[in-house]
Amino acid sequence: MTKKSFLHALLAELYIIGIVSVMQYGKQLFGETEETILIPMAMLSLFVLSAAVMGYLFVFEPMQLYLDGKKKEAVHFFLSTILVFAVITVLLFFALFILNSRIVS
């Protein structure tokens, strides 16, 4: 595992946290909005932007390494980034489970 793979996974998580925060607190931040065609357009644009950001964070550098002939390093970087992201995701679910069990009890 490299520092860069940890950084890329962390940046991906921070991006997700930012998007979710805006969606969660959007009404408080921006007020009520009317139902217009702009809402689905904005959501689809956000989806495409998210795919591009995640593609950059997870695929761009490993692909460059691969194209430079560093196939082992490319696979290692990609898999270690995925592993770190998976660990962060499992920790989030574990925190959710703990928090939910405290609320129910």
C-alpha positions in Angstrom: 0.0 0.0 0.0 1.3 3.4 -0.9 0.7 6.9 0.5 -0.7 7.9 -2.8 -3.3 5.1 -2.8 -4.4 6.1 0.7 -4.6 9.7 -0.5 -6.7 8.9 -3.5 -9.1 6.7 -1.4 -9.3 9.5 1.2 -10.0 12.1 -1.5 -12.8 9.9 -2.9 -14.3 9.7 0.5 -14.0 13.4 1.1 -15.7 14.0 -2.2 -18.6 11.7 -1.2 -18.9 13.4 2.1 -19.1 16.8 0.4 -21.8 15.7 -2.0 -23.8 14.0 0.7 -23.5 17.0 3.0 -24.8 19.4 0.4 -27.7 17.0 -0.4 -28.5 16.5 3.3 -28.4 20.1 4.3 -29.3 21.6 0.9 -32.7 23.0 2.0 -31.1 24.6 5.0 -28.3 26.1 2.9 -30.2 27.1 -0.2 -33.9 27.1 0.9 -36.7 25.4 -0.9 -36.6 25.0 -4.6 -39.3 24.6 -7.2 -39.7 21.4 -9.1 -38.2 22.3 -12.5 -36.4 20.5 -15.3 -33.2 21.8 -13.7 -33.3 19.3 -10.9 -33.0 16.2 -13.0 -30.4 18.0 -15.2 -28.4 18.9 -12.1 -28.6 15.3 -10.7 -27.5 13.8 -14.0 -24.7 16.3 -14.3 -23.6 15.4 -10.7 -23.6 11.7 -11.6 -21.4 12.3 -14.6 -19.1 14.6 -12.6 -18.9 12.0 -9.9 -18.0 9.3 -12.4 -15.3 11.5 -13.8 -13.8 12.3 -10.4 -13.9 8.7 -9.2 -12.4 7.6 -12.6 -9.6 10.0 -12.1 -8.9 9.1 -8.5 -9.1 5.3 -9.1 -8.1 4.7 -12.7 -6.0 7.5 -14.2 -2.7 7.0 -12.4 -2.8 3.2 -12.6 -3.6 3.4 -16.3 -0.6 5.8 -16.8 1.7 3.3 -15.0 0.3 0.5 -17.1 0.9 2.4 -20.3 4.4 3.2 -19.2 5.1 -0.5 -19.0 4.9 -0.7 -15.2 2.1 -3.3 -15.1 2.8 -4.7 -11.6 3.0 -1.2 -10.1 -0.3 -0.3 -11.9 -2.2 -3.3 -10.6 -0.7 -2.8 -7.1 -1.7 0.9 -7.0 -5.2 0.2 -8.3 -5.9 -2.7 -5.9 -4.4 -0.9 -2.9 -6.5 2.2 -3.6 -9.6 -0.1 -3.8 -8.6 -1.9 -0.6 -8.1 1.4 1.3 -11.5 2.6 0.0 -13.1 -0.7 1.0 -11.7 -0.4 4.5 -13.0 3.2 4.9 -16.4 2.0 3.6 -16.5 -1.0 6.1 -15.6 1.4 8.9 -18.4 3.7 7.9 -20.9 0.8 7.9 -19.5 -0.3 11.3 -20.0 3.2 12.7 -23.5 3.3 11.2 -24.3 -0.1 12.8 -22.9 1.1 16.2 -24.8 4.4 16.0 -28.0 2.6 14.9 -27.8 0.1 17.7 -27.4 2.9 20.3 -30.5 4.7 19.0 -32.6 1.5 19.0 -31.6 0.5 22.5 
